[in-house]
Amino acid sequence: MNSTLSNKQVNRLEQRTLSISIYTIIALAIAGIGYGLYIGSDAVMLDGFYALTSLMGSGLYLLAAKVVEKPADRHFQYGYAHIEPLVNSFNSLILMIVCIYAFFNGLRGLASEGNPVDATEVVVYSLLSAVVCAVVWVHERRVAKRCDSDLIRNDAREWMVSMSFSVVTGLSFALIWVLPEPARTWWANYADSAVLSILALCLAPLPMKAFYTNMREVLVITNPSDEITLRVAEVMQKVEAEYDIAESSCHIVKSGRIYVIEINIMVGPDFTVSSVNELDLLRSKIWQEIGLPLEDAWLGISFTANPRWL
């Protein structure tokens, strides 16, 4: 997390950014669904429905941003950080469902007589939609980089998907103006359905990847290649080389913006640290070497002479 911003400042920035995102999504959803119905374009309506789905997602992101800052209590003794990957997983699942539905809906159109649509109307709408999405995407990318927020980063990814959708839709329909006959007539009839299926197929991997990543956190699966996991292993190698430590084990999971780290150390017969104060100094040394702020992790370090407790 950016050291120049406190957790409270980061949370306020997240909430303000997500609020802007929600208002913009409402406008795009109304415009996309309404205009798509008016000109009879399934591709434009999908753009509106995608925005409507993103509205629910951004609302949940905003809710998560408000909840995760709450301190631990007797019900959630590790805090509320786990809400973040739950929200990310749910939103990714909904977007996957939207892509699957759009893909098969496009195939149905291709199997029928197609859906002829005025290319100029679709291109104009797609251009305006792409500009709006690009502005919000660039803004959220900057915010996410500034405060290292997965909530903003995921919301920015959805804006990038919407922007890509609009750009490809506009370019696809613009082909009608340059294709020679008889390809022009065929593409004019089937462009709407073809673009719908192709975009849905191309966009589906993005929410699938986000769903996989966040479900690993929901299911408490350790990522061996995670930066903190590798750092803890490196720190423990140094400690084992300096002290008489027979063996150690580390259990590390990431839950939203919080790491839960448990380190069990089995001491050897020549382990010289004996008093509680000295053990606390060793704990402090390990913690400083790991380098995480206290609010970003739960750390437990235990010492034993019995391998059973590793």
C-alpha positions as CSV (number, residue, x, y, z in Angstrom):
1,M,0.0,0.0,0.0
2,N,1.2,3.5,-0.8
3,S,3.0,4.7,2.3
4,T,2.0,8.3,1.7
5,L,-1.7,7.5,2.3
6,S,-3.2,6.3,5.5
7,N,-5.7,3.4,5.5
8,K,-8.5,5.9,6.2
9,Q,-7.4,8.1,3.2
10,V,-7.2,5.1,1.0
11,N,-10.7,4.0,2.0
12,R,-12.2,7.5,1.4
13,L,-10.5,7.6,-2.1
14,E,-11.9,4.1,-2.9
15,Q,-15.4,5.2,-1.9
16,R,-15.3,8.4,-3.8
17,T,-14.0,6.7,-7.0
18,L,-16.5,3.9,-6.8
19,S,-19.4,6.5,-6.3
20,I,-18.3,8.2,-9.6
21,S,-18.2,4.8,-11.3
22,I,-21.8,4.0,-10.2
23,Y,-23.3,7.3,-11.4
24,T,-21.5,6.8,-14.8
25,I,-22.7,3.2,-15.1
26,I,-26.3,4.2,-14.4
27,A,-26.1,6.7,-17.3
28,L,-24.5,4.1,-19.7
29,A,-27.0,1.4,-18.7
30,I,-30.0,3.6,-19.5
31,A,-28.5,4.8,-22.7
32,G,-27.4,1.4,-23.9
33,I,-30.6,-0.5,-23.2
34,G,-32.8,2.3,-24.3
35,Y,-30.9,3.1,-27.5
36,G,-30.5,-0.6,-28.3
37,L,-34.2,-1.2,-28.1
38,Y,-34.8,1.9,-30.3
39,I,-32.5,0.8,-33.1
40,G,-33.1,-3.0,-32.5
41,S,-29.4,-3.9,-31.9
42,D,-28.6,-6.8,-29.6
43,A,-25.0,-5.8,-29.4
44,V,-25.8,-2.3,-28.1
45,M,-28.4,-3.7,-25.7
46,L,-25.6,-6.1,-24.4
47,D,-23.5,-3.1,-23.8
48,G,-26.3,-1.7,-21.7
49,F,-26.9,-4.9,-19.8
50,Y,-23.2,-5.3,-19.2
51,A,-23.3,-1.8,-17.7
52,L,-26.3,-2.8,-15.6
53,T,-24.4,-5.8,-14.3
54,S,-21.4,-3.6,-13.6
55,L,-23.7,-1.3,-11.6
56,M,-24.5,-4.1,-9.2
57,G,-20.8,-5.0,-9.1
58,S,-19.7,-1.5,-8.4
59,G,-22.4,-1.2,-5.7
60,L,-20.9,-4.3,-4.1
61,Y,-17.4,-2.9,-4.4
62,L,-18.5,0.3,-2.7
63,L,-20.2,-1.7,0.1
64,A,-17.0,-3.7,0.5
65,A,-14.9,-0.6,0.6
66,K,-17.1,0.7,3.5
67,V,-17.1,-2.7,5.4
68,V,-13.4,-3.7,5.1
69,E,-12.3,-0.7,7.2
70,K,-14.4,-1.9,10.2
71,P,-12.2,-3.2,13.0
72,A,-12.2,-6.8,14.2
73,D,-15.0,-7.8,16.6
74,R,-16.2,-10.9,18.4
75,H,-18.0,-12.2,15.3
76,F,-15.2,-11.5,12.8
77,Q,-12.1,-11.8,14.9
78,Y,-9.8,-11.4,11.8
79,G,-11.7,-8.3,10.6
80,Y,-13.8,-7.9,7.5
81,A,-11.0,-8.1,4.8
82,H,-12.5,-11.4,3.6
83,I,-15.5,-9.5,2.2
84,E,-13.4,-8.1,-0.6
85,P,-12.5,-11.5,-2.4
86,L,-16.1,-12.6,-1.8
87,V,-17.4,-9.6,-3.6
88,N,-14.8,-9.9,-6.4
89,S,-15.7,-13.6,-6.9
90,F,-19.5,-12.9,-7.1
91,N,-19.1,-10.0,-9.6
92,S,-16.8,-12.1,-11.7
93,L,-19.3,-15.0,-11.7
94,I,-22.1,-12.6,-12.8
95,L,-20.0,-11.3,-15.7
96,M,-19.2,-14.8,-16.8
97,I,-22.9,-15.6,-16.9
98,V,-23.5,-12.5,-19.0
99,C,-20.8,-13.5,-21.5
100,I,-22.1,-17.0,-21.8
101,Y,-25.7,-15.8,-22.3
102,A,-24.5,-13.2,-24.9
103,F,-22.5,-15.9,-26.8
104,F,-25.4,-18.3,-27.2
105,N,-27.8,-15.4,-28.0
106,G,-25.5,-14.4,-30.8
107,L,-25.3,-17.9,-32.1
108,R,-29.1,-18.0,-32.2
109,G,-29.1,-14.9,-34.3
110,L,-26.6,-16.4,-36.7
111,A,-28.6,-19.6,-37.0
112,S,-31.7,-17.5,-38.0
113,E,-32.0,-14.8,-40.6
114,G,-29.8,-12.4,-38.8
115,N,-30.6,-8.9,-37.4
116,P,-30.0,-6.0,-39.9
117,V,-29.2,-2.8,-38.0
118,D,-28.3,0.7,-39.2
119,A,-24.5,0.8,-39.0
120,T,-24.2,4.6,-38.5
121,E,-26.4,4.5,-35.4
122,V,-24.4,1.7,-33.8
123,V,-21.0,3.3,-34.7
124,V,-22.0,6.7,-33.2
125,Y,-23.2,5.1,-30.0
126,S,-20.2,2.9,-29.7
127,L,-17.8,5.8,-30.2
128,L,-19.4,7.9,-27.5
129,S,-19.6,4.9,-25.1
130,A,-15.9,4.0,-25.7
131,V,-14.8,7.6,-24.9
132,V,-16.8,7.6,-21.6
133,C,-15.4,4.1,-20.6
134,A,-11.9,5.1,-21.5
135,V,-12.0,8.2,-19.3
136,V,-13.3,6.3,-16.3
137,W,-10.8,3.4,-16.9
138,V,-7.8,5.7,-17.1
139,H,-8.9,7.5,-13.9
140,E,-9.4,4.3,-12.0
141,R,-6.1,2.9,-13.1
142,R,-4.4,5.9,-11.6
143,V,-6.3,5.7,-8.4
144,A,-5.7,1.9,-8.1
145,K,-1.9,2.5,-8.6
146,R,-1.9,5.3,-6.1
147,C,-3.6,3.4,-3.3
148,D,-3.0,-0.2,-4.4
149,S,-6.7,-1.1,-4.2
150,D,-7.9,-4.5,-5.6
151,L,-11.5,-3.1,-5.5
152,I,-10.6,-0.2,-7.8
153,R,-8.4,-2.4,-9.9
154,N,-11.2,-4.9,-10.6
155,D,-13.7,-2.1,-11.3
156,A,-11.2,-0.5,-13.7
157,R,-10.9,-3.9,-15.4
158,E,-14.6,-3.9,-16.0
159,W,-14.4,-0.4,-17.5
160,M,-11.6,-1.6,-19.8
161,V,-13.8,-4.5,-20.9
162,S,-16.7,-2.2,-21.6
163,M,-14.4,0.2,-23.6
164,S,-13.1,-2.8,-25.6
165,F,-16.6,-3.9,-26.3
166,S,-17.6,-0.5,-27.6
167,V,-14.5,-0.1,-29.8
168,V,-14.8,-3.5,-31.4
169,T,-18.6,-3.1,-31.9
170,G,-18.1,0.2,-33.6
171,L,-15.3,-1.0,-35.9
172,S,-17.2,-4.2,-36.8
173,F,-20.2,-2.2,-37.9
174,A,-18.0,0.3,-39.8
175,L,-16.9,-2.6,-42.0
176,I,-20.4,-2.4,-43.7
177,W,-19.2,0.9,-45.3
178,V,-16.1,-0.6,-46.9
179,L,-17.0,-4.2,-47.8
180,P,-17.8,-4.9,-51.4
181,E,-21.0,-6.7,-52.4
182,P,-22.2,-9.4,-51.8
183,A,-20.2,-9.4,-48.5
184,R,-21.6,-6.1,-47.5
185,T,-25.2,-7.3,-47.6
186,W,-24.4,-10.5,-45.7
187,W,-22.4,-8.6,-43.0
188,A,-25.2,-6.0,-42.7
189,N,-27.6,-8.8,-41.8
190,Y,-25.4,-10.8,-39.5
191,A,-22.9,-8.2,-38.0
192,D,-25.0,-7.7,-34.9
193,S,-25.2,-11.4,-34.0
194,A,-21.6,-12.1,-35.0
195,V,-20.2,-9.3,-33.0
196,L,-22.3,-10.3,-30.0
197,S,-20.9,-13.9,-30.0
198,I,-17.3,-13.0,-30.8
199,L,-17.0,-10.3,-28.1
200,A,-18.7,-12.5,-25.5
201,L,-16.2,-15.3,-26.3
202,C,-13.2,-12.9,-26.2
203,L,-14.3,-11.2,-23.0
204,A,-15.2,-14.3,-21.0
205,P,-11.5,-15.1,-19.9
206,L,-11.2,-11.8,-18.0
207,P,-13.9,-12.5,-15.4
208,M,-12.8,-16.2,-15.4
209,K,-9.3,-15.2,-14.4
210,A,-10.6,-12.8,-11.7
211,F,-12.9,-15.5,-10.4
212,Y,-10.1,-18.0,-10.1
213,T,-7.8,-15.6,-8.3
214,N,-10.4,-14.4,-5.8
215,M,-11.8,-17.9,-5.1
216,R,-8.3,-19.0,-4.1
217,E,-8.5,-16.4,-1.3
218,V,-12.1,-17.3,-0.4
219,L,-11.0,-21.0,-0.1
220,V,-7.9,-20.0,1.8
221,I,-5.5,-21.5,-0.7
222,T,-1.9,-20.4,-0.4
223,N,-0.1,-19.0,-3.4
224,P,3.5,-20.3,-3.4
225,S,4.6,-17.6,-5.8
226,D,3.1,-14.7,-3.8
227,E,5.6,-12.0,-3.0
228,I,4.9,-12.1,0.8
229,T,5.1,-15.9,0.8
230,L,8.5,-15.8,-0.8
231,R,9.7,-13.0,1.5
232,V,8.7,-14.9,4.6
233,A,10.6,-18.0,3.4
234,E,13.6,-15.9,2.8
235,V,13.4,-14.3,6.2
236,M,13.1,-17.6,7.9
237,Q,16.2,-19.0,6.1
238,K,18.2,-16.1,7.5
239,V,16.8,-16.6,11.0
240,E,17.6,-20.4,10.9
241,A,21.1,-19.7,9.8
242,E,21.6,-17.2,12.7
243,Y,20.0,-19.2,15.5
244,D,19.9,-22.8,16.5
245,I,16.6,-23.7,14.9
246,A,16.0,-27.3,14.0
247,E,13.0,-26.7,11.7
248,S,10.2,-24.2,11.0
249,S,6.9,-24.2,9.2
250,C,5.0,-21.2,7.7
251,H,1.3,-21.0,6.9
252,I,0.4,-18.0,4.9
253,V,-2.9,-17.0,3.3
254,K,-4.1,-13.7,1.7
255,S,-7.7,-12.6,2.4
256,G,-8.5,-9.4,0.5
257,R,-5.9,-6.8,1.7
258,I,-4.9,-8.7,4.8
259,Y,-2.3,-11.5,5.1
260,V,-2.7,-14.1,7.9
261,I,0.8,-15.4,8.7
262,E,1.6,-18.2,11.2
263,I,5.2,-19.2,11.8
264,N,6.0,-22.2,14.0
265,I,9.7,-22.6,15.1
266,M,11.2,-25.8,16.6
267,V,14.3,-24.8,18.5
268,G,17.4,-26.9,18.8
269,P,19.3,-27.9,21.9
270,D,21.7,-24.9,21.6
271,F,19.0,-22.3,21.1
272,T,20.3,-19.4,23.2
273,V,17.2,-17.3,23.4
274,S,15.6,-18.1,26.8
275,S,13.6,-15.2,28.3
276,V,10.3,-13.9,27.1
277,N,11.8,-10.5,26.3
278,E,14.4,-12.1,24.1
279,L,11.7,-14.1,22.3
280,D,9.8,-10.9,21.7
281,L,12.9,-9.3,20.3
282,L,13.3,-12.2,17.8
283,R,9.6,-11.9,16.9
284,S,10.1,-8.2,16.3
285,K,13.1,-8.9,14.2
286,I,11.2,-11.3,12.0
287,W,8.3,-8.9,11.7
288,Q,10.6,-6.1,10.6
289,E,12.3,-8.3,8.0
290,I,8.9,-9.3,6.5
291,G,8.2,-5.5,6.2
292,L,4.4,-5.5,6.3
293,P,2.5,-2.7,8.2
294,L,0.7,-4.0,11.3
295,E,-2.7,-3.2,9.8
296,D,-1.9,-5.3,6.7
297,A,-1.4,-8.6,8.4
298,W,-2.1,-10.9,11.3
299,L,1.1,-12.5,12.5
300,G,1.6,-15.3,15.0
301,I,5.1,-16.7,15.9
302,S,5.3,-19.7,18.2
303,F,8.4,-21.5,19.6
304,T,8.5,-25.2,20.6
305,A,10.9,-28.1,21.1
306,N,8.3,-30.7,20.1
307,P,7.9,-31.4,16.3
308,R,4.3,-32.2,17.0
309,W,3.5,-28.5,17.1
310,L,5.0,-27.6,13.8
